[in-house]
Amino acid sequence: MKILVTVKRVIDYNVKVRVKADTASVDLSNVKMSINPFCEIAVEEAVRLKEQGIATEIVVVSVGPSAAQEQLRTALALGADRAILVETGGELSSLAVAKLLKAVVDQEQPQLVILGKQAIDTDNNQTGQMLAALTGFAQGTFASAVAVAGDKLNVTREVDGGLQTVALPLPAIVTTDLRLNEPRYASLPNIMKAKKKPLTVVTPAELGVSTASTLHTLKVEAPATRQAGIRVNSVAELLNCLKNEAQVI
């Protein structure tokens, strides 16, 4: 089984995001960038399937600037076999990314595609579903457990009412949730080996895909500063504040 895993370059989740003065975007200068946490979970799940003898090859793909090669090398150090970078500039919509990934899927012909359920920068939670629609593959979203059973893929999903298990025919697309696994750390020997693993760079034009977007960011704003709370001395005073000051009851 060949597994294709998507990896996105995002601001590290430990970094406090700052908005530029012109409110056009966030400030990325001198900011630590990392693999999107949900994408790390996707890579880990693919590596575990390979360790179980189910997967034979893991290909990681990223859509973004040339600097995203750093995140792809990290994924290679975690256990992927080779990497593909679709080099683009500027902001892409989820649909444009899905179209690029669909072109890569057509070339690679994987039996399983694993994506993080969402990226922590845009939080769109759209690309996996759009890719499934474009490819016609079965999909299992918000996966908290994945098991291969013959020519079927059993995916346990986290839904509002609890857990739901679906059986998907292969090829299939899975998007990962937080509780699917705990990603490993890359060891120094594997980091050194990753430098020699193949990494191919292609452009959208080479894939025959237009990345023109119908979306335009008008403004980016930081969230409103949270006001300090107050301490009340009695239930009556609390009710009075909720009714007359906060006006929530």
N, C-alpha and C positions, 0 to 999 in steps of 0.2 A: 504494500500500500504506500502510495506517495501522498504526503501531507503538505499542503501549502498553508503557511502561517503568515498573517499580516502583522506588521510592526510599525507603530507610529512614533515619531520623534515629538516629544512634548516637554514643556517646562517641568522640571522635577517637582514631585508633589510636596516636597519639604520647603520649596521656595515660595515666598510671598510675592504674588504677582503685582506688578506696578503698571498703571495705565500711563501712556505717553501724554505729554502736555497738550498735544493737539487732539486727543481723544480718538485718534484714528485706529489705534491698535494698542496692544500691550508692549511693554519694553522688554526686548529680548537681549539687549546688550549685556555682556558679562554675566549671563544667567546660566545656571547649570541646566543642561538638557538631558533627558533620560528616555528610556522606553516607557511608553504608556503602561501603567500598572496592569490593566486588563490584558494588554498584549503580552506582558511577561507571563501571565497565567496561561495564555494560549500557547506560548512557546514551551512552557513547562509540561503542559498536557501532551503536546506532540512528542516531546522527548521521552515521557513516561510510556507512551504507546510504542515507541521504538525500543525502549528497554524491555518491554514485554514481548518483543519479537513480532509485533503486529505491523508496525511501520517499517519500511525499508529505506525511505529517504525523506528528509525534512527540508523543504525549501522555504526560506523566509523572504518576504517581499515588503518593501516600503515605498510609499509615494511621498516625495518631498524634495528638499534641497540636497545638494551634494554632501552637506554635513551629516545627513542621515546615515551615511556609511558607518559612522561611529556606533549608532544603535544596532545596525545590522551586524557589525563585528561582535557586539556584545551578545546578540542572539546566536551567532555562530559559536561563541565561547560557551554558551549554555547547552549546546548540543546539536544545533542545526548543521546540515551538511553543506549547503551553499545558499547564496543570497542574490536577490535581484533588487536593484534600485531603479524605480521609475522617476527620473530626475525632472522635477518641475519647479517653477518659481511662482511666488504669489499664493494667495488663498484659494483653495479649491472647495467646491461644494461636495457634499456627501455623494451626490449622483455622479459627479465627474470622477471621484475616486473609485466608485463602484464600477464605472465603465472601464477605467484603466485596469482594475483588478480582474474584470471579466476577460479582457484581452490577454492578461497573463494566464488566467485559468485555461483559456482556449489553447494557449501554447504549451502549457505544462501538463494538462490533463490529469490533475490530482484526483484521488478518490475521496479525499476529505480536505475541506478548507476550514481552518479555525481562526476566528477573529475575536478580539476583545469586544465585549458588548457595546462599549462606548469609549471615547477618548476623554480624558479629564480636562482638555482645553475647550473643546466645543460642546461636549456633552450631548451630541445630537442623537446617538443611538439609532442610526439610520443605515449605515453602510452595509452591515451584514444582511439586513433584510432586502435592501436594494440589489445587492449582489445575487442573492438567492432568486429574486424575481428575474434578473437579467439572464442568469444561467439556466433557470428552470430546475435547479437542484432542490431537494428536500432541505428543510431547515429546522434546527432546534436552537432556540434562543434562550439566554439566561441560564446556561447549563451549570448545574452544581455537581453532576456526575455523568461520565461518559464511559460506555462499555461496548465493545465490538462483539457481536454475536452472529457468526457466519457472515452472510452478506447483508446484515442489518446493523444499524448503529442505534443502541438504546441510549437516549438522552433524558436525564432527569432534570426537569426545569423548575425554577422557583417562580411560582405564581401567587396571586393574592391570597388564595385559599389554602396554600401549603405547597405540596410538591406534585408535579405531573410528569409521568414517564411516557415518552413517545418513541416508537420504533421507526427509524428512517431508513429508506433504501439508499444504498451508495450509488453514485457520489452524493455527498451531503455537505451542508454548511452548518457550522456550530459557532455560536457566540458565547463567550465565557463569562460567568459570574464570579464574584469574589470567593465564594466558598468551594470552588471547583478543586483548588489545590493551593499549596504554598510554594512559590517559585524558589528555586535554589540559587545559591551564589556561584558565580563563575570562578573556578580555581585559576591560579596563576599559570599552570601548565596549559590549561585549555584556552586561556587568553592568548598565549603565545602561539598555540596551534591555529587559532582562529585567523591569525594574520595571513596564513598560507591557504586558507580555504577560498574557493572561487567566489567572486562577487562581480556580477554583471550589471552594467549601467545601460539603461535604455531610455529613450525619450517618448513622450506621448505620440509624436509624429511617426516614430518607428513602429508603434503599436497600432497606428491608424485611428487614433482616438482624439477627438476635439475636447479640450478642457474648458471651453468657453462657458462661463457661469451666468445664470440669470439672477444670482444673488449678489447683493452689494451691502457691505457693512456701512451703516450710516454713522454710528457713534459707539464708542466703548466707554463705559463708566464704571468706576469702582462702586461697590455696594455702599449704601448709606451707613455712616458710623452709628454703631449701636449705643444708645444712651444708657447711662448707669442706672441701676435699679435703686429702689428705696426700701427701707425696712419699716414695717408697720407694727403697731403694738397690740392690735386686737383684730378679731374677725370683722367687727363692725367697721373699723377704719379701712380694712382691705376692701370690703364691699363698697364703701363710699368712694374709694379711689377707682375701683373698676367701673363704677356706674357714672361718676361725675367727671373724672379726669380722663381715664382711658376710653370711657364710653363703649365698653364691650358688652355690658349687660344692661 
